[in-house]
Every structure is written in structure tokens, then in C-alpha cells.
Amino acid sequence: MEDLNNDFKVKDISLHEWGRKEIELAEVEMPGCMATREKYKEQQPFAGKKISGSLHMTIQTAVLIESLNSLGAEVRWCSCNIYSTQDQAAAAIAKADTGKVFAWKGLTLNEYWWCTLKALTFPDGSGPDSIVDDGGDMTIMLIEGMKWEKKYKEKQELPDPESVTGDDEKALYQFYREVIPQDPERFHRLSKNVKGISEETTTGVHRLYQLSKKKLLPFVAINVNDSVTKSKFDNLYGCRQSVIDGVIRATDVMLAGKKVLVCGYGDVGKGCAQAFKDNHAVVYVAEVDPICALQACMEGFQVKRIETVVQDIDIFITATGNKGIISVAHMEKMKNNAIVGNIGHFDNELDMAGLKAYPGIKRIEIKPQTDRWVFPDGHGIIILADGRLLNLGCSTGHPSFVMSNSFTNQILAQISIHDPNSTYQNG
């Protein structure tokens, strides 16, 4: 790892030239971001502002970071997924010093939360003026951190990792146990100047709505995901290309003639189902929403319950944004070498915890982010990206053009947050 004065950390800084060349290619394919830079370059709307981001550290995100920086922002950044960083992109940003980046592919969960905290903490010890978030982890770190600081000061109470079920949550609680006693005012201090958040993805938006409903959201939050030029392009057309890229890079499997089950037929599921259909696979859809199920039927897909086809399917893709979609009971019934991947934001659409705890199960790494899990009877299944986003874990995510739509929205949302005439209300 490369570390200069503890103010960036990347896998290998020597990758910066490769990263810079790819960024220059991406800029041509990201006209929205480049036009926004040009439009606002004289105004410098982020002059004197500190922006922290938690979003996949890819080549396309590098263009976003440098757009924010070119408009005056001091930027600190981490990835929102342990597998999604393109190390050459992180190196290019670190080398150019257009942002302080803390990200590398293959983070441990403890390293993940450390990077998130580093991205939140500016050199003077203060926090950001605004946040670009993807999935809500940076926002949750602050809000939960303030909650546990209060409990620690009042009762010397710290969170119990065993009180939560997810590996990410357990790691965050363990991280709090380490850092809160060191500085019981840290998260209040980091939150003090946060004016607002712009949230990138469906799952993060759902978390924000839950917090808002409970009156636990102390900041302004802008829902970037539901803007038409994000959800109807990134979620649909981005996934239509990147889901195939991820599966092929991980397995080199022939898609034509394979039976594929896409779980969920929202925008992401629609893109995935169309992609496999275009590659001449036989595509089934599992969907609980009657309107989405009818849409799938009208597009020529067979709508099935997982249980009725689980033994026949070659490739399973979850795309719901919900948890517990494919269980261990499903997995043990799958055919030998069935491929199982998730393209929803978190890793709990697949019961990875249950799979890891299955008596006698064996995990064989084929290559990074591609594992064959062998059951005691000898048959195995292939899990992509440990149940996390397969298109970023096994590939490089969405293409530049579609990310231009998403990230132009992010820039405009951040400009709106810092507009002195804005009338947004916290929560």
C-alpha cells in the first residue's frame, strides 16, 4: 500500500499513468460531467467547500472527483464496496492530488470502515460540508457514530457486534468499539458542518427514507437515484451491459442456451433480463410485484417462483434491493456449477452467512472474486464477488457514458446543496 503522510492510501501509486490514460478516454464519453465543469468553472460553486465521497472508486468516479475539484471543492474519497475499486483510478487521483483517496480492491471490512473514516476526516480534524454517498454507509457511520458516542458518554456503553447479523454491521460495531473511546466527540465533530447528502443508489435512498420517517436524519438529503436520467439509464442500460461483462470475466461461460433466472424486474432486473435474452439465453424472471411481473410476461419472459425452477437454472442473478432472496435451501438444490451472482447494492440478497456456516461446505477460490462452494455430496456452485455487486467485483462496472448521466446529477445536486438561496430542510 502507498501512503504519503497518511493522507492517501492506494494499492500501487505506479499505476497512475495507466489510470490517467483511462480517465482521459472516459472524459470524452462523459459529456454531461465535462459540460457541467465548463458551465460552472467561472462561478466555482464549491470554493472553500469540503466534500467527502463514498462511491465505487472507478475510472468514471475519478471524472466525478475531478469535476468537483475543478469547481473548487477539497475532496476526500473512499469506495463504497470492498471489491469495486479500480486501483489505477485510485492511483491517478492520488498522484494528481485532485482528491485524497483511500481505496484499493480487496479491502477487509475493518479496512473498509477505516477508509470511510479517513475520507470523512479533513486535516484540521473537521468533517465535510457535504457528502456524496452510494448506499448510505458514510451517512450511517456518522449517524450511528453520534448515537453511540452519546451512549458512551452517558453510560460507558459501546455497541455489541453480536447484536447485529450482517458482516458489514458487525465490523462497523467493532470499529466503533475501537475508535469511540479514543475520541468520544469524533462523530459529532465530523457531522457538525454537514449541510447535505446526495445519495446515488436505490438501497441508500431506502435507508434515508427510513431514517427520515423515524426523524433520525439530521441532514438535507437529495435523492439522485430517482432522477429519470439516473435510474432509467444507469440502473437499466448500465446493468444491461455490465452484468454480462461481470459474468463472462468471472467464468467465461457460454450464455447462449443457458437457463437464467433474474430475481427482480425493476429497472436493474429489466436491464439484466434483456441482456441475457440478447445473448440467446432462456430467461426466467422471479418477481413479487404484480405490475413488474406482468411487464416481464409482456416482454416474453416466463415468470416463475424460484422453488419451481431452482434445479434447472444455470445462472441466478439477484436484482431486487431486498434481503434473503436466495437461501441456502435454494443453493443446496442447484445443479452442479450453477453460477450465482448479485447485482443489488449489498451482499444480503444471497444468504452468504448461511452458506459459510453450512456443515461440511468447502470454499475453493478459482480466482479473486470467483469461488466454487462444494457441498458435502460433491456438487458445487459458483458464487461471484462473495455475493456483492458482481459487475464491479468481477468487472469494472457501468460504461462511462451512462455514468455521465448519473454523475452529472451528483454534481448538480451538490451545487444545489451549497446554493446560498436553497430552502431545503434537514431530515
Stockholm file with secondary structure:
# STOCKHOLM 1.0

chainA/1-427         MEDLNNDFKVKDISLHEWGRKEIELAEVEMPGCMATREKYKEQQPFAGKKISGSLHMTIQTAVLIESLNSLGAEVRWCSCNIYSTQDQAAAAIAKADTGKVFAWKGLTLNEYWWCTLKALTFPDGSGPDSIVDDGGDMTIMLIEGMKWEKKYKEKQELPDPESVTGDDEKALYQFYREVIPQDPERFHRLSKNVKGISEETTTGVHRLYQLSKKKLLPFVAINVNDSVTKSKFDNLYGCRQSVIDGVIRATDVMLAGKKVLVCGYGDVGKGCAQAFKDNHAVVYVAEVDPICALQACMEGFQVKRIETVVQDIDIFITATGNKGIISVAHMEKMKNNAIVGNIGHFDNELDMAGLKAYPGIKRIEIKPQTDRWVFPDGHGIIILADGRLLNLGCSTGHPSFVMSNSFTNQILAQISIHDPNSTYQNG
#=GR chainA/1-427 SS CEESTTSCEESCGGGHHHHHHHHHHHHHTCHHHHHHHHHHTTTCTTTTCEEEEESCCSHHHHHHHHHHHHTTCEEEEECSSTTCCCHHHHHHHHHHTSSEEECCTTCCHHHHHHHHHHHHCCTTSCCCSEEEESSSHHHHHHHHHHHHHHHHHHHCCCCCGGGCCSHHHHHHHHHHHHHTTTCTTHHHHHHTTCCEEEECSHHHHHHHHHHHHTTCCCSEEEECTTSHHHIIIIIIIIHHHHHHHHHHHHHCCCCTTCEEEEECCSHHHHHHHHHHHHTTCEEEEECSSHHHHHHHHHTTCEECCHHHHTTTCSEEEECSSCSCSBCHHHHTTSCTTEEEEECSSSSCSBCHHHHHTSTTCEEEEEETTEEEEECTTSCEEEEEGGGSBHHHHSSCCSCHHHHHHHHHHHHHHHHHHTCTTCCCCCC
#=GC SS_cons         CEESTTSCEESCGGGHHHHHHHHHHHHHTCHHHHHHHHHHTTTCTTTTCEEEEESCCSHHHHHHHHHHHHTTCEEEEECSSTTCCCHHHHHHHHHHTSSEEECCTTCCHHHHHHHHHHHHCCTTSCCCSEEEESSSHHHHHHHHHHHHHHHHHHHCCCCCGGGCCSHHHHHHHHHHHHHTTTCTTHHHHHHTTCCEEEECSHHHHHHHHHHHHTTCCCSEEEECTTSHHHIIIIIIIIHHHHHHHHHHHHHCCCCTTCEEEEECCSHHHHHHHHHHHHTTCEEEEECSSHHHHHHHHHTTCEECCHHHHTTTCSEEEECSSCSCSBCHHHHTTSCTTEEEEECSSSSCSBCHHHHHTSTTCEEEEEETTEEEEECTTSCEEEEEGGGSBHHHHSSCCSCHHHHHHHHHHHHHHHHHHTCTTCCCCCC
//
